[in-house]
């Protein structure tokens, strides 16, 4: 499992994020505080506080590089990499 921080700060971003994830057969969970929801659920995502960064748990053993490439528009870059 890999965990990354993402930002979903607009409705369009949420829609494209869910569309991108549904291409994969892996499980993705969004974790915000004590809430864990299915990252492929638009309704679930809108139940979270989208003004803050959200942790995304990727439950995949292979294709991590491909998934990370797909997630690039949503990832929060570490300041050390900027």
DSSP file (Angstrom, degrees, kcal/mol; ACC not computed):
  #  RESIDUE AA STRUCTURE BP1 BP2  ACC     N-H-->O    O-->H-N    N-H-->O    O-->H-N    TCO  KAPPA ALPHA  PHI   PSI    X-CA   Y-CA   Z-CA
    1    1 A X              0   0    0      0, 0.0     2,-0.4     0, 0.0    58,-0.2   0.000 360.0 360.0 360.0 140.7    0.0    0.0    0.0
    2    2 A X  E     -A   58   0A   0     56,-2.0    56,-3.5     2,-0.0     2,-0.4  -0.962 360.0-155.4-123.1 141.7    1.2    3.5   -0.8
    3    3 A X  E     +A   57   0A   0     -2,-0.4     2,-0.3    54,-0.2    54,-0.2  -0.970  16.8 170.0-120.4 131.2   -0.1    6.7    0.7
    4    4 A X  E     -A   56   0A   0     52,-2.1    52,-3.4    -2,-0.4     2,-0.5  -0.920  32.1-117.2-131.8 159.5    0.0   10.2   -1.0
    5    5 A X  E     -A   55   0A   0     -2,-0.3    71,-2.4    71,-0.3     2,-0.3  -0.846  35.9-179.4 -99.2 134.2   -1.5   13.5   -0.2
    6    6 A X  E     -AB  54  75A   0     48,-3.1    48,-2.6    -2,-0.5     2,-0.4  -0.847  21.6-140.3-128.2 164.9   -3.9   15.0   -2.7
    7    7 A X        +     0   0    0     67,-2.4     2,-0.3    -2,-0.3    46,-0.1  -0.996  14.8 177.7-126.8 127.2   -6.0   18.1   -3.1
    8    8 A X        +     0   0    0     -2,-0.4    44,-0.1    44,-0.3     6,-0.1  -0.696  20.7 153.3-124.9  76.1   -9.5   18.1   -4.5
    9    9 A X        +     0   0    0     -2,-0.3     2,-0.3    42,-0.1    -1,-0.1   0.225  55.4  47.1 -99.2  15.3  -10.5   21.7   -4.2
   10   10 A X  S  > S-     0   0    0      1,-0.1     4,-2.0    -3,-0.0     5,-0.1  -0.992  77.6-120.5-149.4 157.2  -13.0   22.0   -7.0
   11   11 A X  H  > S+     0   0    0     -2,-0.3     4,-2.3     1,-0.2     5,-0.2   0.902 115.2  51.8 -62.5 -41.6  -16.1   20.0   -8.3
   12   12 A X  H  > S+     0   0    0      1,-0.2     4,-2.5     2,-0.2    -1,-0.2   0.878 107.9  52.2 -63.2 -37.4  -14.4   19.5  -11.7
   13   13 A X  H  > S+     0   0    0      2,-0.2     4,-2.3     1,-0.2    -1,-0.2   0.901 108.9  49.9 -65.5 -40.4  -11.3   18.1  -10.0
   14   14 A X  H  X S+     0   0    0     -4,-2.0     4,-2.5     2,-0.2     5,-0.2   0.931 111.6  48.8 -62.9 -45.7  -13.4   15.7   -7.9
   15   15 A X  H  X S+     0   0    0     -4,-2.3     4,-2.2     1,-0.2    -2,-0.2   0.929 114.3  43.6 -62.3 -46.3  -15.2   14.4  -11.1
   16   16 A X  H  X S+     0   0    0     -4,-2.5     4,-2.4     2,-0.2    -1,-0.2   0.868 112.0  55.2 -68.9 -34.2  -12.0   13.9  -13.1
   17   17 A X  H  X S+     0   0    0     -4,-2.3     4,-2.3    -5,-0.2    -2,-0.2   0.941 110.2  44.9 -60.7 -49.0  -10.3   12.3  -10.1
   18   18 A X  H  X S+     0   0    0     -4,-2.5     4,-2.0     1,-0.2    -2,-0.2   0.907 112.9  51.6 -63.7 -41.9  -13.1    9.7   -9.7
   19   19 A X  H  < S+     0   0    0     -4,-2.2     4,-0.4    -5,-0.2    -1,-0.2   0.895 110.5  49.2 -61.2 -39.9  -13.1    9.1  -13.5
   20   20 A X  H >< S+     0   0    0     -4,-2.4     3,-0.9     1,-0.2    -2,-0.2   0.905 111.9  48.0 -66.0 -41.6   -9.3    8.5  -13.5
   21   21 A X  H >< S+     0   0    0     -4,-2.3     3,-2.0     1,-0.2    -2,-0.2   0.834  99.3  65.8 -70.9 -31.8   -9.5    6.1  -10.6
   22   22 A X  T 3< S+     0   0    0     -4,-2.0    -1,-0.2     1,-0.3    -2,-0.2   0.647  87.2  72.0 -67.9 -11.5  -12.4    4.0  -12.0
   23   23 A X  T <  S+     0   0    0     -3,-0.9     2,-0.3    -4,-0.4    -1,-0.3   0.677  92.7  70.0 -71.8 -16.8  -10.0    3.0  -14.8
   24   24 A X  S <  S-     0   0    0     -3,-2.0     0, 0.0    -4,-0.2     0, 0.0  -0.786  71.6-146.6-107.9 146.4   -8.1    0.8  -12.3
   25   25 A X  S    S+     0   0    0     -2,-0.3     2,-0.1     2,-0.1    -1,-0.1   0.374  70.4 102.7 -88.0   4.6   -9.3   -2.4  -10.6
   26   26 A X  S    S-     0   0    0     -5,-0.2     2,-0.4     1,-0.1    34,-0.1  -0.391  77.4-106.9 -84.7 164.1   -7.5   -1.5   -7.4
   27   27 A X  E     -C   59   0A   0     32,-0.8    32,-2.6    -2,-0.1     2,-0.4  -0.739  31.6-170.4 -90.8 140.0   -9.0   -0.2   -4.2
   28   28 A X  E     -C   58   0A   0     -2,-0.4    11,-2.8    30,-0.2    12,-0.4  -0.999   1.1-167.9-130.3 129.3   -8.4    3.5   -3.3
   29   29 A X  E     -CD  57  38A   0     28,-2.1    28,-3.2    -2,-0.4     2,-0.5  -0.950  11.8-147.7-118.8 138.3   -9.3    5.0    0.1
   30   30 A X  E     -CD  56  37A   0      7,-2.9     7,-2.4    -2,-0.4     2,-0.5  -0.901  15.1-161.9-100.6 132.6   -9.4    8.6    1.1
   31   31 A X  E     +CD  55  36A   0     24,-3.0    24,-2.0    -2,-0.5     2,-0.4  -0.963  17.6 166.0-120.1 120.0   -8.6    9.3    4.7
   32   32 A X  E >   - D   0  35A   0      3,-2.3     3,-2.1    -2,-0.5     2,-0.3  -0.922  68.6 -51.0-134.3 107.4   -9.5   12.6    6.4
   33   33 A X  T 3  S-     0   0    0     -2,-0.4    21,-0.0     1,-0.3     0, 0.0  -0.505 123.2 -19.4  63.8-124.5   -9.3   12.7   10.1
   34   34 A X  T 3  S+     0   0    0     -2,-0.3     2,-0.4    -3,-0.1    -1,-0.3   0.391 117.6  99.9 -96.0   4.1  -11.2    9.6   11.4
   35   35 A X  E <   -D   32   0A   0     -3,-2.1    -3,-2.3     2,-0.0     2,-0.4  -0.762  47.0-176.0 -95.2 134.3  -13.1    9.2    8.2
   36   36 A X  E     +D   31   0A   0     -2,-0.4     2,-0.3    -5,-0.2    -5,-0.2  -0.992  13.3 171.6-126.4 122.1  -12.2    6.6    5.5
   37   37 A X  E     -D   30   0A   0     -7,-2.4    -7,-2.9    -2,-0.4     2,-0.4  -0.903  42.1 -92.6-130.6 159.1  -14.2    6.5    2.3
   38   38 A X  E >   -D   29   0A   0     -2,-0.3     3,-1.8    -9,-0.2    -9,-0.2  -0.561  30.5-145.1 -68.5 123.1  -14.0    4.8   -1.0
   39   39 A X  T 3  S+     0   0    0    -11,-2.8    -1,-0.2    -2,-0.4   -10,-0.1   0.608  96.9  63.0 -69.9 -10.2  -12.1    7.2   -3.4
   40   40 A X  T 3  S+     0   0    0    -12,-0.4     2,-0.7   -19,-0.1    -1,-0.3   0.363  83.9  93.2 -92.6   5.2  -14.3    6.1   -6.3
   41   41 A X    <>  -     0   0    0     -3,-1.8     4,-2.4     1,-0.2     5,-0.2  -0.870  54.8-168.8-104.5 109.5  -17.4    7.5   -4.6
   42   42 A X  H  > S+     0   0    0     -2,-0.7     4,-2.1     1,-0.2    -1,-0.2   0.925  91.8  50.4 -60.8 -44.2  -18.3   11.0   -5.6
   43   43 A X  H  > S+     0   0    0      1,-0.2     4,-0.6     2,-0.2    -1,-0.2   0.908 110.2  50.6 -61.3 -41.1  -20.9   11.3   -2.8
   44   44 A X  H >4 S+     0   0    0      1,-0.2     3,-1.1     2,-0.2     4,-0.3   0.910 108.3  52.0 -62.1 -43.0  -18.3   10.0   -0.3
   45   45 A X  H >< S+     0   0    0     -4,-2.4     3,-1.7     1,-0.3    -1,-0.2   0.901 105.5  54.6 -61.9 -41.4  -15.7   12.6   -1.4
   46   46 A X  H 3< S+     0   0    0     -4,-2.1    -1,-0.3     1,-0.3    -2,-0.2   0.618  97.6  65.5 -71.5  -9.4  -18.2   15.4   -1.0
   47   47 A X  T << S+     0   0    0     -3,-1.1    -1,-0.3    -4,-0.6    -2,-0.2   0.572  93.0  80.9 -83.6  -8.5  -18.8   14.3    2.6
   48   48 A X  S <  S-     0   0    0     -3,-1.7     2,-1.1    -4,-0.3     6,-0.0  -0.503  96.5-100.0 -92.9 163.6  -15.2   15.2    3.4
   49   49 A X    >   -     0   0    0     -2,-0.2     3,-1.1     1,-0.2    -2,-0.1  -0.741  38.6-174.8 -81.0 101.6  -13.6   18.7    4.1
   50   50 A X  T 3   +     0   0    0     -2,-1.1   -42,-0.3     1,-0.2    -1,-0.2   0.455  69.8  78.5 -83.2   0.1  -12.1   19.4    0.7
   51   51 A X  T 3  S+     0   0    0      2,-0.1     2,-0.3   -44,-0.1    -1,-0.2   0.627  92.6  60.0 -80.0 -11.9  -10.4   22.6    1.9
   52   52 A X  S <  S-     0   0    0     -3,-1.1   -44,-0.3   -44,-0.1     2,-0.0  -0.772  99.6 -91.0-112.7 157.6   -7.7   20.5    3.5
   53   53 A X        -     0   0    0     -2,-0.3     2,-0.4   -46,-0.1   -46,-0.2  -0.361  42.7-149.2 -61.8 148.5   -5.2   18.0    2.0
   54   54 A X  E     -A    6   0A   0    -48,-2.6   -48,-3.1    -4,-0.1     2,-0.4  -0.955  10.1-124.5-123.9 140.2   -6.5   14.4    2.0
   55   55 A X  E     -AC   5  31A   0    -24,-2.0   -24,-3.0    -2,-0.4     2,-0.5  -0.706  21.3-157.3 -83.8 133.6   -4.5   11.2    2.3
   56   56 A X  E     -AC   4  30A   0    -52,-3.4   -52,-2.1    -2,-0.4     2,-0.6  -0.959   1.7-155.7-112.6 119.0   -5.1    8.7   -0.5
   57   57 A X  E     -AC   3  29A   0    -28,-3.2   -28,-2.1    -2,-0.5     2,-0.7  -0.847   7.0-158.0 -93.8 123.7   -4.3    5.1    0.2
   58   58 A X  E     -AC   2  28A   0    -56,-3.5   -56,-2.0    -2,-0.6     2,-1.2  -0.905   3.9-162.2-105.1 114.4   -3.5    3.1   -2.9
   59   59 A X  E     + C   0  27A   0    -32,-2.6   -32,-0.8    -2,-0.7     2,-0.4  -0.579  47.2 120.4 -97.0  71.2   -4.0   -0.6   -2.4
   60   60 A X        -     0   0    0     -2,-1.2    -2,-0.1   -34,-0.1     3,-0.1  -0.997  44.6-168.8-136.6 138.9   -2.0   -1.8   -5.4
   61   61 A X  S    S+     0   0    0     -2,-0.4     2,-0.3   -60,-0.0     3,-0.1   0.700  79.6  29.2 -95.4 -25.3    1.0   -4.1   -5.7
   62   62 A X  S    S+     0   0    0      1,-0.1    -1,-0.0     2,-0.1     0, 0.0  -0.789 104.7  39.0-129.3 172.7    1.8   -3.3   -9.3
   63   63 A X     >  +     0   0    0     -2,-0.3     4,-2.4     1,-0.1     5,-0.2   0.684  65.3 141.5  62.0  20.7    1.4   -0.5  -11.8
   64   64 A X  H  >  +     0   0    0      1,-0.2     4,-2.9     2,-0.2     5,-0.2   0.903  69.4  52.5 -59.7 -41.1    2.2    2.1   -9.0
   65   65 A X  H  > S+     0   0    0      1,-0.2     4,-1.9     2,-0.2    -1,-0.2   0.908 110.4  47.4 -62.7 -41.3    4.2    4.2  -11.5
   66   66 A X  H  > S+     0   0    0      2,-0.2     4,-1.9     1,-0.2    -1,-0.2   0.915 113.4  48.2 -64.8 -43.2    1.2    4.3  -13.9
   67   67 A X  H  X S+     0   0    0     -4,-2.4     4,-2.0     1,-0.2    -2,-0.2   0.917 110.2  51.5 -64.0 -43.7   -1.2    5.2  -11.1
   68   68 A X  H  X S+     0   0    0     -4,-2.9     4,-0.6     1,-0.2    -1,-0.2   0.871 108.0  52.6 -63.0 -36.1    1.1    7.9   -9.8
   69   69 A X  H >< S+     0   0    0     -4,-1.9     3,-0.8     1,-0.2     4,-0.3   0.906 109.8  48.8 -64.2 -41.3    1.3    9.4  -13.3
   70   70 A X  H 3< S+     0   0    0     -4,-1.9     3,-0.5     1,-0.2    -2,-0.2   0.849 111.6  50.2 -64.4 -35.2   -2.5    9.5  -13.5
   71   71 A X  H >X S+     0   0    0     -4,-2.0     3,-2.2     1,-0.2     4,-1.2   0.527  78.8 103.7 -83.7  -6.2   -2.6   11.1  -10.0
   72   72 A X  G X< S+     0   0    0     -3,-0.8     3,-0.6    -4,-0.6    -1,-0.2   0.836  74.9  56.2 -48.4 -43.8   -0.1   13.9  -10.8
   73   73 A X  G 34 S+     0   0    0     -3,-0.5    -1,-0.3    -4,-0.3    -2,-0.1   0.725 114.9  39.9 -64.2 -17.4   -2.8   16.7  -11.3
   74   74 A X  G <4 S+     0   0    0     -3,-2.2   -67,-2.4    -4,-0.1    -1,-0.2   0.595  90.3 108.7-105.7 -14.9   -4.1   16.0   -7.7
   75   75 A X  B <<  -B    6   0A   0     -4,-1.2     2,-0.7    -3,-0.6   -69,-0.2  -0.317  64.4-133.5 -70.0 145.4   -0.9   15.4   -5.8
   76   76 A X        -     0   0    0    -71,-2.4   -71,-0.3    -2,-0.0     2,-0.2  -0.892  26.9-134.7 -96.7 118.1    0.4   17.9   -3.3
   77   77 A X        -     0   0    0     -2,-0.7     2,-0.2     1,-0.1     5,-0.0  -0.461  17.1-114.5 -74.3 141.8    4.1   18.4   -4.0
   78   78 A X    >>  -     0   0    0     -2,-0.2     3,-1.4     1,-0.1     4,-0.8  -0.543  21.7-125.9 -71.4 141.6    6.5   18.4   -1.1
   79   79 A X  T 34 S+     0   0    0      1,-0.3     3,-0.4    -2,-0.2    -1,-0.1   0.784 109.0  63.7 -61.9 -26.0    8.1   21.8   -0.6
   80   80 A X  T 34 S+     0   0    0      1,-0.2    -1,-0.3     2,-0.1    -3,-0.0   0.793 103.7  47.5 -67.9 -26.9   11.6   20.1   -0.8
   81   81 A X  T <4        0   0    0     -3,-1.4    -1,-0.2     1,-0.2    -2,-0.2   0.650 360.0 360.0 -86.5 -16.0   10.9   19.0   -4.3
   82   82 A X     <        0   0    0     -4,-0.8    -1,-0.2    -3,-0.4    -2,-0.1   0.488 360.0 360.0 -74.4 360.0    9.7   22.4   -5.5
